Amino acid sequence: MASRLLLQVFLITLPFMAYGIYRLVLKDAAIEGRKAWPIRMLFGIGIGLATAAWIILLLIAERSPEMCRTAATLDPRTGEIVPGELYECELETEERYPDAP
């Protein structure tokens, strides 16, 4: 859970870090008289980072076509959150449609 939270915080801060690097490069380029980075390159880097983050999150997610998850609930007696549980989806199909092939 902590690793997923840290990954999401990192992904949220990526645009700010990219902008900070861009500002540093612009400042250095102006001092040295060079041309600054083109916007197209930054846009491409942003798309690449977003795509990589999306793929990483897909790979990290615990998903299986055979498994379903119950929703998390709030225990009314203790006030604590009861996490959802994994179960086989076939059990749900059999309970809803007992005559299904």
C-alpha positions, 0 to 999 in steps of 0.5 A, spaced: 500 500 500 505 504 501 509 503 495 502 504 491 501 511 495 509 513 493 508 511 486 502 516 485 505 521 489 511 521 484 506 521 478 503 527 481 509 531 482 512 529 475 509 535 471 512 540 477 519 536 476 519 537 469 517 544 469 522 545 474 527 542 469 525 546 463 525 553 467 533 551 469 534 549 462 531 556 459 535 560 464 542 556 463 540 557 455 539 564 456 546 565 460 550 561 455 546 564 449 544 557 446 537 555 444 532 553 449 529 546 448 523 545 443 516 545 446 515 538 442 521 535 445 517 536 452 511 534 450 513 528 447 517 526 454 510 528 457 507 523 453 512 518 454 512 519 462 504 518 462 504 512 458 509 509 462 506 510 468 499 508 465 503 501 464 506 501 470 499 501 474 496 496 470 502 491 471 501 493 479 494 492 479 492 485 482 487 483 477 484 476 474 478 475 470 477 469 474 477 473 481 472 478 483 472 483 489 467 485 494 466 492 496 469 495 502 464 496 507 464 500 514 463 496 520 457 499 524 459 497 531 466 499 531 466 504 525 472 501 522 473 499 514 472 492 512 476 491 506 473 487 500 475 480 499 477 476 493 472 470 491 471 466 484 467 469 479 464 463 478 460 462 485 457 469 483 454 466 477 452 460 480 448 463 485 445 468 480 443 463 475 443 456 478 440 453 471 445 456 467 450 452 463 
